[in-house]
Amino acid sequence: MLSPLILIAAAAPAPILHYVQSNRDGSVSEQISMTRPSVTSVAVYRHGGRCGVPTYVTVSFDPKSGEVASLDTGRVGAKGEQVRSGRFDFDPATRTLSAWADLPSGRVSDSILVPDRPWHLFNYGWATLNAELQSARPRRDFAFGLPWAGSASGSFLQYKGRVRAHFRGYDQHGKQQALLFNLSLEGPEPATGKLLLDASGGHILLAELSVAGHGDSRDFRIELHKVEKGGARAWTRLLRKRDANCPKGR
């Protein structure tokens, strides 16, 4: 198990990691960028194309346990701020994950039991898992629970089961030395996949799983596309730059 998370203080601003998430064959793709403003927080920016309606997610980790405590979801405001439209909260005492979201049809809310800890939401490019891996930097087997937020079968929240990651050793991903893990999902819809981590930074280089990551997909793949220098100014510039030439009132 990765938890309790060993938090590693960063001497310099965390980089901005840019990913492409898609089906395993590359279809139904979207871009996801993430950064870690601190060791107890993560910011995620997801969009499918220029001038669309992106998603802006901020995550808070419990500083004592290192587990995910809450997620706020929303859109990007005019000044690069988060305009919140949803929230997830985890109660460790009851192992209950609760969430609400404001949709065009109205507010929806739900709660589920998460029997496995730690857990990582199978949404937003697996950003919470990515953050924990950068701190824990595992070189051994580990496991975690996999809740998911969507609308399948009328349920806003679902528990997909337990993911087991089996460490296979060192590998290569492009020019990067990597750590290879085989993934297996134990749950109502069993699945298999793989995980490649940067050997020095611990972040995800490539992750695949043979189960849908969102409603429009058949399966799941996320791959690192680019790394750039981070910091608050760089992150805000990224959020504002994308919509600089978009029509107002979109």
C-alpha atoms as a printed R data frame, in Angstrom:
    type eleno elety resid chain resno       x      y       z
1   ATOM     1    CA   MET     A     1   0.000  0.000   0.000
2   ATOM     2    CA   LEU     A     2   1.171  3.539  -0.705
3   ATOM     3    CA   SER     A     3  -0.518  5.048   2.356
4   ATOM     4    CA   PRO     A     4   0.452  6.637   4.659
5   ATOM     5    CA   LEU     A     5   1.983  8.938   2.093
6   ATOM     6    CA   ILE     A     6   5.487 10.222   2.738
7   ATOM     7    CA   LEU     A     7   5.320 13.861   1.706
8   ATOM     8    CA   ILE     A     8   8.477 15.214   0.095
9   ATOM     9    CA   ALA     A     9   8.942 18.966   0.215
10  ATOM    10    CA   ALA     A    10   9.933 20.452  -3.116
11  ATOM    11    CA   ALA     A    11  12.867 22.863  -3.192
12  ATOM    12    CA   ALA     A    12  11.657 24.447  -6.455
13  ATOM    13    CA   PRO     A    13   8.184 24.972  -7.963
14  ATOM    14    CA   ALA     A    14   6.750 21.706  -9.218
15  ATOM    15    CA   PRO     A    15   6.743 21.360 -13.015
16  ATOM    16    CA   ILE     A    16   3.616 21.475 -15.147
17  ATOM    17    CA   LEU     A    17   2.971 18.053 -16.659
18  ATOM    18    CA   HIS     A    18   1.015 17.912 -19.915
19  ATOM    19    CA   TYR     A    19  -0.764 14.681 -20.860
20  ATOM    20    CA   VAL     A    20  -2.980 13.300 -23.598
21  ATOM    21    CA   GLN     A    21  -5.790 11.067 -22.345
22  ATOM    22    CA   SER     A    22  -7.616  8.851 -24.827
23  ATOM    23    CA   ASN     A    23  -8.737  5.365 -25.688
24  ATOM    24    CA   ARG     A    24  -5.850  2.947 -26.073
25  ATOM    25    CA   ASP     A    25  -6.028  3.386 -29.860
26  ATOM    26    CA   GLY     A    26  -5.683  7.170 -29.527
27  ATOM    27    CA   SER     A    27  -9.305  8.071 -30.249
28  ATOM    28    CA   VAL     A    28 -11.523 10.297 -28.063
29  ATOM    29    CA   SER     A    29  -8.556 12.322 -26.878
30  ATOM    30    CA   GLU     A    30  -8.344 15.299 -24.556
31  ATOM    31    CA   GLN     A    31  -5.508 17.249 -23.008
32  ATOM    32    CA   ILE     A    32  -4.826 17.268 -19.289
33  ATOM    33    CA   SER     A    33  -2.299 19.460 -17.495
34  ATOM    34    CA   MET     A    34  -1.444 19.168 -13.822
35  ATOM    35    CA   THR     A    35   0.856 20.731 -11.252
36  ATOM    36    CA   ARG     A    36   1.437 20.544  -7.502
37  ATOM    37    CA   PRO     A    37   1.334 23.975  -5.832
38  ATOM    38    CA   SER     A    38   2.354 22.186  -2.610
39  ATOM    39    CA   VAL     A    39   2.842 18.629  -1.375
40  ATOM    40    CA   THR     A    40  -0.737 18.679  -0.054
41  ATOM    41    CA   SER     A    41  -2.450 20.046  -3.174
42  ATOM    42    CA   VAL     A    42  -2.837 19.379  -6.890
43  ATOM    43    CA   ALA     A    43  -4.330 21.496  -9.680
44  ATOM    44    CA   VAL     A    44  -5.693 19.913 -12.866
45  ATOM    45    CA   TYR     A    45  -6.768 21.544 -16.131
46  ATOM    46    CA   ARG     A    46  -8.640 19.384 -18.646
47  ATOM    47    CA   HIS     A    47  -9.857 20.397 -22.092
48  ATOM    48    CA   GLY     A    48 -10.740 18.765 -25.370
49  ATOM    49    CA   GLY     A    49  -9.881 21.654 -27.663
50  ATOM    50    CA   ARG     A    50  -9.419 25.391 -27.931
51  ATOM    51    CA   CYS     A    51 -12.399 27.561 -26.951
52  ATOM    52    CA   GLY     A    52 -14.316 24.651 -25.481
53  ATOM    53    CA   VAL     A    53 -15.468 24.492 -21.867
54  ATOM    54    CA   PRO     A    54 -12.542 23.162 -19.839
55  ATOM    55    CA   THR     A    55 -12.594 21.631 -16.387
56  ATOM    56    CA   TYR     A    56 -10.488 23.036 -13.573
57  ATOM    57    CA   VAL     A    57  -9.975 20.763 -10.552
58  ATOM    58    CA   THR     A    58  -8.161 21.415  -7.290
59  ATOM    59    CA   VAL     A    59  -7.324 18.628  -4.850
60  ATOM    60    CA   SER     A    60  -6.420 18.762  -1.164
61  ATOM    61    CA   PHE     A    61  -4.603 15.965   0.666
62  ATOM    62    CA   ASP     A    62  -4.767 15.312   4.402
63  ATOM    63    CA   PRO     A    63  -1.351 16.467   5.718
64  ATOM    64    CA   LYS     A    64  -1.258 13.701   8.352
65  ATOM    65    CA   SER     A    65  -2.393 10.636   6.416
66  ATOM    66    CA   GLY     A    66  -1.401 11.839   2.951
67  ATOM    67    CA   GLU     A    67  -4.750 10.634   1.571
68  ATOM    68    CA   VAL     A    68  -7.131 12.604  -0.625
69  ATOM    69    CA   ALA     A    69  -9.388 14.760   1.559
70  ATOM    70    CA   SER     A    70 -11.398 16.768  -0.988
71  ATOM    71    CA   LEU     A    71 -11.669 17.809  -4.631
72  ATOM    72    CA   ASP     A    72 -13.260 20.969  -5.994
73  ATOM    73    CA   THR     A    73 -14.344 20.969  -9.633
74  ATOM    74    CA   GLY     A    74 -15.413 23.795 -11.903
75  ATOM    75    CA   ARG     A    75 -14.460 25.914 -14.870
76  ATOM    76    CA   VAL     A    76 -11.784 28.519 -15.501
77  ATOM    77    CA   GLY     A    77 -12.796 32.110 -14.751
78  ATOM    78    CA   ALA     A    78 -11.783 35.217 -16.681
79  ATOM    79    CA   LYS     A    79  -8.702 35.777 -14.515
80  ATOM    80    CA   GLY     A    80  -7.650 32.150 -14.419
81  ATOM    81    CA   GLU     A    81  -9.457 31.447 -11.161
82  ATOM    82    CA   GLN     A    82 -11.589 28.403 -10.420
83  ATOM    83    CA   VAL     A    83 -15.357 28.909 -10.626
84  ATOM    84    CA   ARG     A    84 -16.585 25.992  -8.561
85  ATOM    85    CA   SER     A    85 -19.482 23.808  -9.695
86  ATOM    86    CA   GLY     A    86 -18.874 20.604  -7.748
87  ATOM    87    CA   ARG     A    87 -17.089 19.017  -4.809
88  ATOM    88    CA   PHE     A    88 -15.960 15.644  -3.454
89  ATOM    89    CA   ASP     A    89 -15.357 14.998   0.257
90  ATOM    90    CA   PHE     A    90 -14.002 11.876   1.938
91  ATOM    91    CA   ASP     A    91 -14.821 10.888   5.524
92  ATOM    92    CA   PRO     A    92 -12.070  8.509   6.697
93  ATOM    93    CA   ALA     A    93 -14.036  7.474   9.793
94  ATOM    94    CA   THR     A    94 -16.881  5.988   7.731
95  ATOM    95    CA   ARG     A    95 -14.915  5.486   4.492
96  ATOM    96    CA   THR     A    96 -17.622  7.450   2.689
97  ATOM    97    CA   LEU     A    97 -17.003  9.493  -0.448
98  ATOM    98    CA   SER     A    98 -19.660 12.164  -1.009
99  ATOM    99    CA   ALA     A    99 -20.015 14.430  -4.022
100 ATOM   100    CA   TRP     A   100 -22.264 17.001  -5.620
101 ATOM   101    CA   ALA     A   101 -22.197 18.711  -9.015
102 ATOM   102    CA   ASP     A   102 -24.242 21.453 -10.627
103 ATOM   103    CA   LEU     A   103 -25.283 20.289 -14.099
104 ATOM   104    CA   PRO     A   104 -27.457 22.042 -16.723
105 ATOM   105    CA   SER     A   105 -30.325 19.821 -15.567
106 ATOM   106    CA   GLY     A   106 -29.798 20.717 -11.913
107 ATOM   107    CA   ARG     A   107 -27.715 19.635  -8.949
108 ATOM   108    CA   VAL     A   108 -26.897 15.951  -8.504
109 ATOM   109    CA   SER     A   109 -25.396 14.389  -5.402
110 ATOM   110    CA   ASP     A   110 -24.366 10.934  -4.275
111 ATOM   111    CA   SER     A   111 -22.259  9.047  -1.752
112 ATOM   112    CA   ILE     A   112 -20.617  5.629  -1.765
113 ATOM   113    CA   LEU     A   113 -18.579  3.426   0.534
114 ATOM   114    CA   VAL     A   114 -14.897  3.182  -0.410
115 ATOM   115    CA   PRO     A   115 -13.672 -0.036   1.251
116 ATOM   116    CA   ASP     A   116 -10.061  0.184   0.068
117 ATOM   117    CA   ARG     A   117  -7.552  2.796   1.176
118 ATOM   118    CA   PRO     A   118  -5.818  4.705  -0.154
119 ATOM   119    CA   TRP     A   119  -8.172  5.494  -3.024
120 ATOM   120    CA   HIS     A   120  -7.805  7.480  -6.218
121 ATOM   121    CA   LEU     A   121 -10.594  8.891  -8.366
122 ATOM   122    CA   PHE     A   122 -10.662  7.423 -11.882
123 ATOM   123    CA   ASN     A   123 -11.280 10.892 -13.322
124 ATOM   124    CA   TYR     A   124  -9.255 13.957 -14.262
125 ATOM   125    CA   GLY     A   125  -6.325 12.042 -15.697
126 ATOM   126    CA   TRP     A   126  -5.713 10.012 -12.527
127 ATOM   127    CA   ALA     A   127  -4.204 13.165 -11.065
128 ATOM   128    CA   THR     A   128  -4.501 12.150  -7.405
129 ATOM   129    CA   LEU     A   129  -2.676  8.891  -8.116
130 ATOM   130    CA   ASN     A   130  -0.038 10.779 -10.090
131 ATOM   131    CA   ALA     A   131   0.572 13.148  -7.183
132 ATOM   132    CA   GLU     A   132   0.886 10.359  -4.627
133 ATOM   133    CA   LEU     A   133   3.280  8.428  -6.839
134 ATOM   134    CA   GLN     A   134   5.542 11.473  -7.096
135 ATOM   135    CA   SER     A   135   5.826 11.511  -3.315
136 ATOM   136    CA   ALA     A   136   5.912  7.776  -2.581
137 ATOM   137    CA   ARG     A   137   8.057  6.785  -5.613
138 ATOM   138    CA   PRO     A   138   7.270  3.078  -5.159
139 ATOM   139    CA   ARG     A   139   9.574  0.276  -6.186
140 ATOM   140    CA   ARG     A   140   7.349 -2.476  -4.878
141 ATOM   141    CA   ASP     A   141   3.807 -3.772  -5.292
142 ATOM   142    CA   PHE     A   142   0.963 -1.552  -4.103
143 ATOM   143    CA   ALA     A   143  -2.834 -1.328  -4.303
144 ATOM   144    CA   PHE     A   144  -5.571  1.293  -4.111
145 ATOM   145    CA   GLY     A   145  -9.327  1.717  -4.384
146 ATOM   146    CA   LEU     A   146 -10.891  3.101  -7.564
147 ATOM   147    CA   PRO     A   147 -14.070  5.190  -7.263
148 ATOM   148    CA   TRP     A   148 -15.398  6.879 -10.385
149 ATOM   149    CA   ALA     A   149 -17.696  9.828 -11.031
150 ATOM   150    CA   GLY     A   150 -19.978  9.612 -14.052
151 ATOM   151    CA   SER     A   151 -23.549  8.880 -15.048
152 ATOM   152    CA   ALA     A   152 -23.579  5.189 -15.980
153 ATOM   153    CA   SER     A   153 -26.707  3.302 -14.839
154 ATOM   154    CA   GLY     A   154 -28.041  6.482 -13.273
155 ATOM   155    CA   SER     A   155 -25.407  6.551 -10.515
156 ATOM   156    CA   PHE     A   156 -23.267  9.644 -10.077
157 ATOM   157    CA   LEU     A   157 -20.621  7.751  -8.076
158 ATOM   158    CA   GLN     A   158 -19.518  4.154  -8.572
159 ATOM   159    CA   TYR     A   159 -16.894  1.968  -6.980
160 ATOM   160    CA   LYS     A   160 -14.983  0.070  -9.639
161 ATOM   161    CA   GLY     A   161 -12.940 -2.048  -7.230
162 ATOM   162    CA   ARG     A   162  -9.333 -2.476  -6.146
163 ATOM   163    CA   VAL     A   163  -6.370 -1.897  -8.453
164 ATOM   164    CA   ARG     A   164  -3.269 -3.963  -7.787
165 ATOM   165    CA   ALA     A   165   0.050 -2.752  -9.203
166 ATOM   166    CA   HIS     A   166   2.735 -5.405  -9.511
167 ATOM   167    CA   PHE     A   167   6.295 -4.082  -9.829
168 ATOM   168    CA   ARG     A   168   8.111 -5.688 -12.766
169 ATOM   169    CA   GLY     A   169  11.364 -3.712 -12.714
170 ATOM   170    CA   TYR     A   170  13.067 -1.075 -14.840
171 ATOM   171    CA   ASP     A   171  12.040 -0.288 -18.409
172 ATOM   172    CA   GLN     A   172  12.421  2.461 -20.997
173 ATOM   173    CA   HIS     A   173   9.821  4.914 -22.283
174 ATOM   174    CA   GLY     A   174  11.299  6.924 -25.123
175 ATOM   175    CA   LYS     A   175  14.453  8.442 -23.687
176 ATOM   176    CA   GLN     A   176  13.252  8.169 -20.092
177 ATOM   177    CA   GLN     A   177  14.234  5.421 -17.695
178 ATOM   178    CA   ALA     A   178  11.002  4.067 -16.282
179 ATOM   179    CA   LEU     A   179   9.567  1.805 -13.602
180 ATOM   180    CA   LEU     A   180   7.125 -0.768 -14.987
181 ATOM   181    CA   PHE     A   181   4.067 -2.040 -13.114
182 ATOM   182    CA   ASN     A   182   1.400 -4.441 -14.339
183 ATOM   183    CA   LEU     A   183  -2.105 -3.360 -13.309
184 ATOM   184    CA   SER     A   184  -5.114 -5.524 -12.512
185 ATOM   185    CA   LEU     A   185  -8.545 -4.271 -11.465
186 ATOM   186    CA   GLU     A   186 -10.537 -6.541  -9.161
187 ATOM   187    CA   GLY     A   187 -14.190 -5.572  -9.230
188 ATOM   188    CA   PRO     A   188 -17.516 -5.847 -11.095
189 ATOM   189    CA   GLU     A   189 -15.695 -5.188 -14.385
190 ATOM   190    CA   PRO     A   190 -12.223 -6.775 -14.120
191 ATOM   191    CA   ALA     A   191  -9.506 -5.131 -16.188
192 ATOM   192    CA   THR     A   192  -5.785 -5.227 -16.838
193 ATOM   193    CA   GLY     A   193  -3.220 -2.664 -17.873
194 ATOM   194    CA   LYS     A   194   0.194 -1.222 -17.214
195 ATOM   195    CA   LEU     A   195   1.824  1.739 -15.534
196 ATOM   196    CA   LEU     A   196   5.155  3.368 -16.396
197 ATOM   197    CA   LEU     A   197   6.628  5.886 -13.959
198 ATOM   198    CA   ASP     A   198   9.539  8.251 -14.430
199 ATOM   199    CA   ALA     A   199  12.367  6.586 -12.510
200 ATOM   200    CA   SER     A   200  13.645  9.851 -11.036
201 ATOM   201    CA   GLY     A   201  10.549 12.043 -10.637
202 ATOM   202    CA   GLY     A   202   7.961  9.360  -9.912
203 ATOM   203    CA   HIS     A   203   5.312 10.893 -12.188
204 ATOM   204    CA   ILE     A   204   3.280  8.903 -14.687
205 ATOM   205    CA   LEU     A   205   4.801  8.503 -18.139
206 ATOM   206    CA   LEU     A   206   2.116  6.136 -19.407
207 ATOM   207    CA   ALA     A   207  -0.886  4.389 -17.881
208 ATOM   208    CA   GLU     A   208  -3.356  2.039 -19.545
209 ATOM   209    CA   LEU     A   209  -6.363  0.127 -18.250
210 ATOM   210    CA   SER     A   210  -8.874 -1.962 -20.215
211 ATOM   211    CA   VAL     A   211 -11.926 -0.233 -18.737
212 ATOM   212    CA   ALA     A   212 -13.627  3.020 -19.732
213 ATOM   213    CA   GLY     A   213 -12.299  6.125 -18.022
214 ATOM   214    CA   HIS     A   214 -15.341  8.262 -18.902
215 ATOM   215    CA   GLY     A   215 -18.717  7.884 -20.569
216 ATOM   216    CA   ASP     A   216 -17.533  8.363 -24.163
217 ATOM   217    CA   SER     A   217 -14.539  6.026 -23.983
218 ATOM   218    CA   ARG     A   218 -14.010  2.281 -24.403
219 ATOM   219    CA   ASP     A   219 -10.883  2.002 -22.288
220 ATOM   220    CA   PHE     A   220  -8.211  4.226 -20.774
221 ATOM   221    CA   ARG     A   221  -4.805  5.541 -21.737
222 ATOM   222    CA   ILE     A   222  -2.869  8.584 -20.557
223 ATOM   223    CA   GLU     A   223   0.613  9.503 -21.763
224 ATOM   224    CA   LEU     A   224   2.972 12.323 -20.875
225 ATOM   225    CA   HIS     A   225   3.359 14.748 -23.766
226 ATOM   226    CA   LYS     A   226   5.462 17.597 -22.371
227 ATOM   227    CA   VAL     A   227   7.004 18.941 -19.167
228 ATOM   228    CA   GLU     A   228   7.522 22.647 -18.558
229 ATOM   229    CA   LYS     A   229   8.653 24.841 -15.685
230 ATOM   230    CA   GLY     A   230   5.996 25.447 -13.072
231 ATOM   231    CA   GLY     A   231   5.067 27.973 -10.424
232 ATOM   232    CA   ALA     A   232   1.953 30.055  -9.763
233 ATOM   233    CA   ARG     A   233   2.611 32.534 -12.578
234 ATOM   234    CA   ALA     A   234   3.260 29.827 -15.152
235 ATOM   235    CA   TRP     A   235   0.082 27.990 -14.164
236 ATOM   236    CA   THR     A   236  -2.100 31.112 -14.314
237 ATOM   237    CA   ARG     A   237  -0.557 32.042 -17.650
238 ATOM   238    CA   LEU     A   238  -1.491 28.601 -18.993
239 ATOM   239    CA   LEU     A   239  -5.094 28.949 -17.848
240 ATOM   240    CA   ARG     A   240  -5.509 32.425 -19.340
241 ATOM   241    CA   LYS     A   241  -3.531 31.907 -22.542
242 ATOM   242    CA   ARG     A   242  -5.781 29.229 -23.962
243 ATOM   243    CA   ASP     A   243  -8.860 31.458 -24.103
244 ATOM   244    CA   ALA     A   244  -7.090 34.704 -24.993
245 ATOM   245    CA   ASN     A   245  -8.424 34.731 -28.572
246 ATOM   246    CA   CYS     A   246 -11.772 33.064 -27.929
247 ATOM   247    CA   PRO     A   247 -15.052 34.928 -28.442
248 ATOM   248    CA   LYS     A   248 -16.600 36.334 -25.285
249 ATOM   249    CA   GLY     A   249 -19.758 34.774 -23.929
250 ATOM   250    CA   ARG     A   250 -18.921 31.340 -25.305
